[in-house]
């Protein structure tokens, strides 16, 4: 007997001829007759780029491999059920899959292959993963942007961070280019490091979660270490010479100073003694002491500054100002009469009188209004000629 089977026909065809055979011989067949199962060996390659999606990337490219499939179609579904897939058009098997995923959730890539006879594989090839997006690692206990700290003690935390590694660079640097060489450290262990010489530092920290997914963009902080205290503090608006000032109005205007301390008293006052100085005061706050209770005579002001890094000027180099307080000086301004209003064609002589309890020390004429420019022949004397260019009303008060 000879049996010929065509497995790709709709029904299995059996041809039997008997050549001297036993007439009682029986043949039975089992299984699904005539069904081409299609390609069954479609493989998804490059899934390592998908599993790294936890680092926050949203675009992926994977390739397929198959001995039988010549084309494929695919869909990416939320969850794990490929029965709801809305498959793409058929794509040549050598063309990679390009995906762009927006949200953070579980995804499944569903792929169906098709052979050159147009038969589609019976069950899709699948790959499931979770896209979590990038995460951050929090750093607490960092120094100020300018700091005189000589060591670090920084706590590390994060909603997904369970361990970390770090580098300290002696420059302002981009941490994304750092190749971390240290071992992974448990997140409950702080960073404790002694710093070197003064200068700029950058701390780079990369976290890792419980799935061993590494933080894509490291956390970073850059600061300046400065341990040199200032040697002076500039200020303005303090009294000079001999005067009767009773309310001070002094501004600390040093751009390198953030806070200051001071003391003011009648001489003798030793600025090099630490006692008597105020606590730290922001430079935005003026010195506005009432010194009316101080005796007439020499007054001394002592100021020491603290820079933005926290270094305090030593009292041995305190910045000082002195003046003579004299309460007997009359602070009432003189009474001045600049004369009556007059008209003139070109020039005019201005006459003024002034009276005060003390002698008048100086005179100064100046123009404050008028359509043109006025010229004074002797603006620093009691009487002066003045000529103005342009018709109109002019005002020239006398200042003493």
TALINMO-V705291 format. One record per residue. N is the residue number from 1. RES is the residue in one letter. OMEGA is omega in degrees with one decimal (NA if undefined). Layout:
n = (N/N)
res = (RES/RES)
omega = (OMEGA/OMEGA)
//
This chain:
n = (1/2/3/4/5/6/7/8/9/10/11/12/13/14/15/16/17/18/19/20/21/22/23/24/25/26/27/28/29/30/31/32/33/34/35/36/37/38/39/40/41/42/43/44/45/46/47/48/49/50/51/52/53/54/55/56/57/58/59/60/61/62/63/64/65/66/67/68/69/70/71/72/73/74/75/76/77/78/79/80/81/82/83/84/85/86/87/88/89/90/91/92/93/94/95/96/97/98/99/100/101/102/103/104/105/106/107/108/109/110/111/112/113/114/115/116/117/118/119/120/121/122/123/124/125/126/127/128/129/130/131/132/133/134/135/136/137/138/139/140/141/142/143/144/145/146/147/148/149/150/151/152/153/154/155/156/157/158/159/160/161/162/163/164/165/166/167/168/169/170/171/172/173/174/175/176/177/178/179/180/181/182/183/184/185/186/187/188/189/190/191/192/193/194/195/196/197/198/199/200/201/202/203/204/205/206/207/208/209/210/211/212/213/214/215/216/217/218/219/220/221/222/223/224/225/226/227/228/229/230/231/232/233/234/235/236/237/238/239/240/241/242/243/244/245/246/247/248/249/250/251/252/253/254/255/256/257/258/259/260/261/262/263/264/265/266/267/268/269/270/271/272/273/274/275/276/277/278/279/280/281/282/283/284/285/286/287/288/289/290/291/292/293/294/295/296/297/298/299/300/301/302/303/304/305/306/307/308/309/310/311/312/313/314/315/316/317/318/319/320/321/322/323/324/325/326/327/328/329/330/331/332/333/334/335/336/337/338/339/340/341/342/343/344/345/346/347/348/349/350/351/352/353/354/355/356/357/358/359/360/361/362/363/364/365/366/367/368/369/370/371/372/373/374/375/376/377/378/379/380/381/382/383/384/385/386/387/388/389/390/391/392/393/394/395/396/397/398/399/400)
res = (X/X/X/X/X/X/X/X/X/X/X/X/X/X/X/X/X/X/X/X/X/X/X/X/X/X/X/X/X/X/X/X/X/X/X/X/X/X/X/X/X/X/X/X/X/X/X/X/X/X/X/X/X/X/X/X/X/X/X/X/X/X/X/X/X/X/X/X/X/X/X/X/X/X/X/X/X/X/X/X/X/X/X/X/X/X/X/X/X/X/X/X/X/X/X/X/X/X/X/X/X/X/X/X/X/X/X/X/X/X/X/X/X/X/X/X/X/X/X/X/X/X/X/X/X/X/X/X/X/X/X/X/X/X/X/X/X/X/X/X/X/X/X/X/X/X/X/X/X/X/X/X/X/X/X/X/X/X/X/X/X/X/X/X/X/X/X/X/X/X/X/X/X/X/X/X/X/X/X/X/X/X/X/X/X/X/X/X/X/X/X/X/X/X/X/X/X/X/X/X/X/X/X/X/X/X/X/X/X/X/X/X/X/X/X/X/X/X/X/X/X/X/X/X/X/X/X/X/X/X/X/X/X/X/X/X/X/X/X/X/X/X/X/X/X/X/X/X/X/X/X/X/X/X/X/X/X/X/X/X/X/X/X/X/X/X/X/X/X/X/X/X/X/X/X/X/X/X/X/X/X/X/X/X/X/X/X/X/X/X/X/X/X/X/X/X/X/X/X/X/X/X/X/X/X/X/X/X/X/X/X/X/X/X/X/X/X/X/X/X/X/X/X/X/X/X/X/X/X/X/X/X/X/X/X/X/X/X/X/X/X/X/X/X/X/X/X/X/X/X/X/X/X/X/X/X/X/X/X/X/X/X/X/X/X/X/X/X/X/X/X/X/X/X/X/X/X/X/X/X/X/X/X/X/X/X/X/X/X/X/X/X/X/X/X/X/X/X/X/X)
omega = (176.0/-179.0/178.9/-178.5/173.3/-170.8/-177.6/175.9/-179.7/175.1/178.1/179.3/-179.9/176.8/-176.3/169.9/-179.3/176.1/179.3/-178.0/178.6/-178.1/-179.9/-178.4/179.3/178.9/176.5/177.4/178.0/179.2/-177.7/-174.7/167.1/-178.0/174.8/-175.8/-178.5/-179.1/-178.8/-172.4/177.5/179.9/175.7/-179.5/178.0/-179.9/176.8/176.9/177.4/-177.5/176.2/177.7/178.1/179.6/173.4/179.0/179.7/180.0/-176.3/177.4/178.5/-179.9/-179.2/177.6/179.1/175.7/-175.3/-174.1/175.4/177.5/-179.4/169.7/-173.8/170.8/172.9/-175.8/172.0/-176.7/-173.9/-172.0/179.9/178.7/179.4/-175.9/173.5/-167.4/177.6/169.7/179.1/-173.6/175.8/-172.3/-179.7/178.7/-177.8/177.0/175.5/-178.3/173.5/-174.2/-174.9/-171.5/175.6/-179.4/173.7/177.8/172.3/173.9/-178.4/-176.7/173.1/177.8/178.6/-178.6/-174.9/175.6/177.7/-179.3/-178.1/178.6/-171.7/-179.6/-178.5/169.6/-172.7/170.0/-176.2/177.7/178.5/174.7/-177.0/-176.6/-179.1/178.4/-178.3/175.1/-175.4/179.8/179.7/-179.1/179.3/175.9/172.1/-179.7/167.5/-171.2/174.9/177.1/-179.7/177.7/179.6/168.2/-170.8/176.7/-177.3/179.4/178.8/-177.0/179.1/-175.8/174.7/175.8/-175.1/168.8/-172.3/173.1/173.1/-176.8/-179.1/178.3/172.2/-170.8/174.5/-174.9/-179.1/-179.4/-176.0/172.3/-176.2/-176.9/-175.7/176.7/175.6/-175.0/177.7/-172.1/179.4/176.0/-177.4/173.6/176.5/-176.9/171.1/-176.4/-179.9/-175.7/178.2/179.2/-178.1/179.2/172.6/175.1/178.7/-177.8/177.0/179.3/176.6/-176.8/-174.6/174.5/-178.1/175.2/-176.6/175.6/-174.8/179.5/-176.5/171.4/-175.7/174.8/179.7/-179.9/178.2/174.0/-177.1/-177.9/-178.3/-179.1/176.1/179.8/177.9/176.7/-179.0/176.4/-176.5/177.7/-179.8/178.9/177.5/177.1/177.1/-178.9/-176.7/-179.7/177.3/177.9/-179.6/176.5/-170.5/-178.4/172.4/-172.1/178.8/-175.9/-179.2/-173.5/177.9/179.2/177.7/172.4/-178.7/167.7/-179.0/-178.6/174.2/177.0/5.0/176.0/-176.9/-178.8/-177.0/175.3/-175.5/-177.9/174.9/179.2/175.6/169.3/-179.7/178.7/176.9/-178.6/177.1/179.2/-179.6/167.9/-175.8/-179.6/170.4/-177.5/-180.0/179.8/178.4/-180.0/174.4/-179.0/-177.2/176.5/-178.6/175.9/178.1/-178.1/169.6/-175.7/173.7/-177.2/-175.1/177.5/178.2/-179.8/-177.2/175.8/-179.5/-178.1/179.3/178.4/-179.3/177.3/-172.9/170.6/178.8/175.0/-179.7/176.8/179.0/-176.7/-177.1/-179.2/179.7/-179.5/179.5/-178.6/179.0/175.7/-173.5/172.8/-177.2/178.0/-176.8/177.0/-177.6/175.6/179.8/178.8/-176.6/-178.2/-178.2/176.3/178.9/177.8/-178.3/172.5/-179.8/179.3/178.8/178.3/178.7/-178.1/175.8/-174.7/-176.4/177.8/176.2/174.4/173.1/178.5/178.0/179.3/177.8/-175.7/-178.4/-178.2/178.8/178.4/178.8/178.8/-178.5/-172.0/-177.0/179.3/-177.2/179.4/-179.4/171.3/178.4/175.5/-175.9/179.1/179.9/178.2/177.8/-179.0/-179.3/176.2/179.9/179.2/-179.5/-177.9/-179.6/NA)
//
